[in-house]
Amino acid sequence: MSVLDLARAELRAMQPYSSARMEAQGGRILLNANESAWPPFDGDVDSHRYPEPQPRLLVEALANLYGMREDEVLVGRGSDEAIDLLVRAFCRAERDAILIAPPTFGLYAVCARIQNAGVLEAPLRENGALDVEALLAAVTAAVKLVLVCAPNNPTGAGVARADIERLLTGLSGRALLVVDEAYVEFADGGSVADLIGWHEHLVVLRTLSKAWALAGVRIGTLLARTELVALLRRIMPPYPVPSPCTQAALRALSPQGRLRMRWRVAVIRAERARMQQALAVLPHVRAVLPSQANFLCVRFADASAAHARLLAAGIVVRELRRYPGLADALRITIGSAEENDRVLATLERLP
């Protein structure tokens, strides 16, 4: 059995859209895409042409960064696009479902509901850890995707590599395991992308939005077996990555950019530890959940009052009342030392 047997049969048989840029390999006079022959401004040599569907230099750089082959890399508009593509490719409306472990990233369920697919749940343990046994027990014949956020958003908890391996064993031939590693650069453990070579039903999502400081550029990467990447390209819009975004990503992935990324991550990890200790001793804080991400999930005696006080001071944090079990919590991103000091000073003044 191939992992593609889990995908929608009509997509496997579908004739994909062939973009003009895909047909322009090796050409120098490009008259096949109804583009302008002239750039909009002097010196602008890119914006009047459609970008490569999968920018070659960027794919090469990301494959090098993540230790993958280039045909195992799919680049899109943030991890959001990859999640949507997976749901559309594997979940038939009103028949198939995804399985998640709430509280977790809300877009998983949103994408499934847009597709009119089911959303099954196996909640995290009380301590925020993934309940592997509960997840496997919740898998039905309808489940095509099991989505695990590692580290988890919004709690910040990490996921042990052994837990991923147990899930992979239990899901073999049944469903894809999608591991969302948006925050893995901040974690003590590393990526599980190296397991893709051993497990065809593993998909790993990475992003340049967090550690690489490119949230506004919207570059996300899906890592998977070649045949799965090829399937998703069939249903992906023809020109997903704008040329300026590619250029910004390549600058960030340069040797100098990699050094700056490592510096930022080190600063954030140090500030995370400092904030965790400082917040934990405040009288109105009930608990600071352990975090492997670039944020802290903080439980308050009165989360609404804490949120209002921070907002009045011009500090915007994330309310979590809509997440199960987190009605008393706020998610606070780790900022600069000065920004973090303002958060602490404001919360110290809570009545």
Phi, psi and omega in degrees: 000132175268150177299334180291343176296341177280343182281166179294126185299323183292333178284325178296330182266352186288142172279114184287160175293134178255110183284155179299325181291327176295331182270002187257018183299122176087352181279149178248330176254105189262104182234030185244001186238009180057036178272166171287141176281350184238139175290157183290333181224154177302135178087349179274112186250003187243319196288347178273356177248145174295145179284166173297139178303320173228096187307119189302312183294324180289316177301318179298316181294319181289322177298319177296317182297317187264001177070038182238166169282155183297327180280003174256011184240130174236123182256136180211193184274084182071172175294338181303316181295321179297318179298315180297317179298318180297316180296316181293327182283328189247346185245114175281138181302135176065010180233317185255173186210162169250162178234128182231167181239084183287156359285133181209184184304125189289341185290335179304308182292323180299313180298320179295319183289327174298323178281354185062037173262159180284158177233108177260154186227143170226092190302155174298158173294167182300330179276005178089358181281153176291134178262091186299316181298318180294322178298311181295324179291335182275352181289126175244177179297337181282337185286123178250334181229132171246118187252124181235125179265119189220104359294158187278143172245120024253006186277330181091356183291141175278169177235125182293144177302323180298325178293320177297318181295322177294320177296317180300319178296315183288337183262357182304126180077001184245314185200161173279142170257119180253113181256115183268107185255042182302331186246015189294334179297337181269355188269161178288322179273167181259191180287158174256014183299335179295344179281349181299325179297338181258341186225108183290344182262016176259132174235134179240133178252133176231162181214154172262007186285327190265276184297330183270000172062035182238040182302323181283348181271333174063061175245114175239156183229133172253129179247126183195176176300153184306316184293329178286319175301317180297320178297315182293328177296334180296330185249005180278143174305151191295328184229072190283337187243109179298146182303317178299327178291320176300315181296320178295319180296318180296324175296317181294329183271002177292166178306318178293320179296323178294321177297318179294322178298314181296323177296314180299315181298319179297318179296315182296318179297320178293316178294325177299315179296318179296315180294322181299316180292316183292319180292324186297335183264359178289140187296334183265002179265124179275322181194150171243115184289143177302138184228139172247014184246194179260031179209168175235139173261118190240126177267134182241156172297324176218092184295325180296318179294320179295319179297315181296320180294318178295317181296321178296334178271006179082018182250119183258120174238177186261121171286144184238018186297335180281349179272136180299131177080004183235027181297338182260016190239155171234144174258121185244113177292142176284117180258203174290166179303320180293318178295319179295322177297322178295321177300311182297316181297321180292316181290332177295337182268007176299135180291000000 
